Amino acid sequence: MALWALLVLVAWGGPADLAAQPGRPVMAQGTRDLTFGVVFAGVPKTISRLDPVNSGTYRIRGRRNAEVAFTFTLPAALQSGAGQILAIEFGADDAAFSADPDPASAVGFDPQAPFAARLDGNGRGYIWLGGTVRPTSGQSPGQYQGTIVLTVAYTGN
Amino acid sequence: MRRPSILRRIGLPLIVGAGLLFAALADAIVVAPHHVFLDPQTRSGVLYLHNAGPAPEEASIEFVFGYPVSDSVGDVSVCLMQHPDSTEPSMAGWLRAFPRRTLVGPGETRTVRLLLQPPADLPEGEYWTRAVVTSRAARVAEATPDTGGVRVGLTLEVRTVIPVTYRKGRVTTGAVLTKIDHALRGDSLSVRVGMRRLGNAAFLGTLHVTLEDASGAVVARAEREIAIYHELLRRLTLPVADLPAGTYTLRVRLDTERSDLDPELVLEAQPVETTEAVQLP
């Protein structure tokens, strides 16, 4: 049995048959907000995926050297409680993946298309995400909300 | 809402506070195992949901038919089909999760039981679906201070896709190599391998690609775990920048070795292997 599976059993105190599959599960975790800060009505604002403070980041954990398929489900607009709309866009280079935590070494990809990448020898990977909000000149005040979904799956099963 | 009107009156731009919230350290549900094989006798299985994060997580489970597919260049994605062709061995409609939704506290593990209720006259064979586990941070509504601006928040959700397999009666698998081509791309040799499954069950195995010199020594290698549900095209790259010019042997091997799966659950098949000559400049 893989050492990782043993550690999981100890850490989780999980049932013994959890060990039936020796492979390490894949896990994605959002680790930093994608933050636009203050924007002005009528003035689009872009956050680069390379932005060291405001880009969104995910940490991926899984099997060593395993290939993982990623698919984002992205909103085209955000909605306020009053039904107002705020446009948001994601460009073809707004996401990036790297097995290294340094975004400078990351490979860009289009978050609107499926993407697959290999985790490193320790089963680690990182994703960065930027985007653009486009408030209109008459953008109404309010609290705008939406959902970003990241779907992860091993490609070898 | 006096402040916006004041801002407009004095000519300042409307302030839109746009903080897209990726809840820090949220959405940390671990789903195990990474491939569920239903017990053929009880037609049941188990998923474990573990919350590795510091906040409660809501998790829901649904079943969608799907499997890995490849595009023309050999990149792979997991295709989910809400309405698969009737010829596909989908069991998505017969599988139930108990519970379908659950709240997992920090550090807690929840057990989800899977129960298959197939038609009585189900033919022998292997049946597939994907368990899609959606997790999101359990949030408490907060009163929004009246700042007069606009606050923007995006809820982050993570969906973890796990294959679920059920085998009834006699099942067999195998694979054939349908295409091999290679091309130099910069300092790498790009190798594309086309594969087609045989039998009535998915081929879960490993694709090995090696480059051997004239003495038979392996000078470059790559391998990839693969799952062939129907057909698959994979692209692997071998580093060749440091290799002297000459003729090499490209060896492609497909077998059912898998270190991540219980050997008792991996259907064995005869390895498939072929070689061809490669000229490096």
Interface residues (C-beta under 8 A of the other chain):
Chain A: A2 V8 W12 G13 G14 P15 D17 L18 A20 Q21 P22 G23 R24 P25 V26 M27 A28 Q29 G30 T31 R32 D33 L34 T35 F36 G37 V38 V39 F40 A41 G42 V43 K45 G56 T57 R63 A66 E67 A69 T71 P75 L78 S80 L86 P114 F115 A116 G131 V133 P135 Q139 S140 P141 G142 Q143 Y144 Q145 G146 T147 I148 V149 L150 T151 V152 A153 Y154 T155 G156 N157
Chain B: M1 P4 P13 L14 I15 V16 G17 A18 G19 L20 L21 F22 A23 A24 L25 A26 D27 A28 I29 V30 V31 A32 P33 H34 H35 V46 Y48 H50 A52 G53 P68 D75 V76 S77 V78 T109 T111 R130 V132 T134 T144 G148 G149 V150 R151 V152 G153 L154 T155 L156 E157 V158 R159 T160 V161 I162 P163 L204 R224 E225 I226 A227 S259 D260 L261 D262
